[in-house]
Structures are given as C-alpha cells and as structure tokens.
C-alpha cells in the first residue's frame, strides 16, 4: 500500500532529523581529532534515500536544475546541510579547493530550499548565514545572487 502524503512527509522529517543527528556526531568526532568519514558516508546515504530515484543524477546537476527536480525544501535543506559538513571536512583537512566547491554547492542548495518555502525558515536562513562568508557571491548564477541579495544579513 502506497504511503499517504502525510506519511511521506513524516518519513522525510524523521530521515532529516537522523541526518542532523549524524552530522552533530561527526562534528563532535572531528573536534576530538577523530575521522568523520564513516558518519559522513552514512549522512550521504540518508540524503540518497531522501532523493530517491534522483540520487544518482541530482548530485551531477547544477543546483537550479537539482532544486527543480527535487522540489521538496526539506530534502534540499538536508542535502545542503550534508554538503556544508563536507565543506567543513575538506577545510579541516587543508583541501581549500574542495572546501570552496562544497560550500558553494551547499549555499546554492540552501538558497534553493529557501526559495521554495512560503515564509522564511530559521534553519535555512541560519545555514545561508553560515555559508555566505565562504562563497564569492559574484560566482553564483543570477537566481542565487538575487535571492541572497533579498536575504537580510545578520
């Protein structure tokens, strides 16, 4: 029997909470000098489950197209959080090009999530605020530059 829209939304929210829990654990492990690889891999798997059939192609799409295909702001936000964590891992390992690319992708996905919500959401705005200083806004596509311009800077 297929899931109702309410059951599907509930599943998505539970998966997102699980991903956030994993990311918090990963950051703690990194602070203690441990390797985040296993937790980050599990978080990526969680995002893959959320993306469903798009999991194999969405990461290769530009962020605007991926946002249109995924559509669900909560899924885009979770994907942005995992990608932001990947940027943190790259930065901690001294891989600035990898960190910069992941931070840009995370910011783009967070903006796409924000654009798909009827009202400002604190979690998306906080992620945008955290990523904004790491990304050269001039390198973003017009859609994302314009959206960033409309989001207040704290």
RALIN-V440214 format. One record per run of one state. SS is the DSSP state (~ for helix, > for strand, _ for the rest). FROM is the first residue (numbers start at 1). TO is the last residue. If there is no record, write none. Layout:
# RALIN-V440214
ss:SS from:FROM to:TO
ss:SS from:FROM to:TO
This chain:
# RALIN-V440214
ss:_ from:1 to:4
ss:~ from:5 to:31
ss:_ from:32 to:36
ss:~ from:37 to:54
ss:_ from:55 to:57
ss:~ from:58 to:60
ss:_ from:61 to:62
ss:~ from:63 to:70
ss:_ from:71 to:72
ss:~ from:73 to:92
ss:_ from:93 to:95
ss:~ from:96 to:115
ss:_ from:116 to:121
ss:~ from:122 to:132
ss:_ from:133 to:136
ss:~ from:137 to:139
ss:_ from:140 to:141
ss:~ from:142 to:150
ss:_ from:151 to:154
